[in-house]
Amino acid sequence: MPATPIDLYPFVIAILAVAIVAAAVELRASRHAPVCPRCAHCRFEAMERKNRAERERRDLSKRLWGIDDVEDDDRTRRP
């Protein structure tokens, strides 16, 4: 069996890298549940995720900067 020409190695490595990235993207996408825009359940879940993220942001700003109130936080009013 003849040896593989050295000119093919970069192409083989590039194809392998693309396959690994594609597999990683597919695995990441499979971890999330499918979302439909018209379903009331999915809209409720999206609203809950948004509220949870807002609570986490407020808690973090309170811990780090001592900002207690929403009016004290001027980041939302900046252009």
C-alpha positions in Angstrom: 0.0 0.0 0.0 1.6 3.3 -1.0 2.0 6.1 1.5 -0.4 9.1 1.5 1.2 12.1 -0.3 2.2 14.8 2.1 0.2 17.4 0.0 -3.1 15.9 1.2 -2.5 16.3 4.9 -3.6 20.0 5.1 -6.8 19.1 3.4 -7.5 16.2 5.6 -6.8 18.2 8.7 -9.1 21.0 7.4 -11.9 18.6 6.8 -11.4 17.0 10.2 -11.5 20.5 11.9 -14.8 21.4 10.0 -16.3 18.1 11.1 -15.4 18.7 14.7 -16.8 22.2 14.7 -20.0 21.0 13.0 -20.4 18.3 15.6 -19.9 20.8 18.4 -22.6 23.2 16.9 -25.0 20.3 16.6 -24.4 19.2 20.2 -25.0 22.7 21.5 -28.2 23.1 19.4 -29.5 19.7 20.7 -29.3 20.9 24.3 -32.0 23.6 23.7 -35.6 22.7 23.4 -37.3 23.7 20.1 -39.1 27.0 20.3 -42.2 28.0 18.3 -43.2 31.7 18.1 -46.9 31.1 18.3 -47.1 28.7 21.2 -48.2 30.3 24.5 -45.9 27.9 26.5 -42.8 29.0 24.5 -43.7 32.6 24.9 -44.0 32.1 28.6 -40.7 30.3 28.8 -39.0 33.2 26.8 -40.5 35.7 29.2 -39.3 33.7 32.2 -35.8 33.5 30.8 -35.8 37.3 30.2 -37.0 37.9 33.8 -34.4 35.6 35.2 -31.6 37.3 33.3 -32.8 40.7 34.5 -32.9 39.4 38.1 -29.4 38.0 37.8 -28.1 41.3 36.3 -29.6 43.3 39.2 -28.2 40.9 41.8 -24.8 41.1 40.2 -24.8 44.9 40.0 -26.0 45.0 43.6 -23.1 42.7 44.7 -20.4 44.4 42.7 -21.4 48.1 42.7 -23.8 48.4 45.5 -26.6 49.6 43.2 -29.8 48.8 44.9 -32.5 50.5 43.0 -33.3 50.5 39.3 -33.3 54.4 39.3 -29.7 54.3 40.6 -28.6 52.3 37.6 -28.0 54.7 34.8 -26.7 52.1 32.3 -30.2 51.8 30.9 -30.5 55.5 30.1 -27.1 55.9 28.3 -27.3 56.3 24.6 
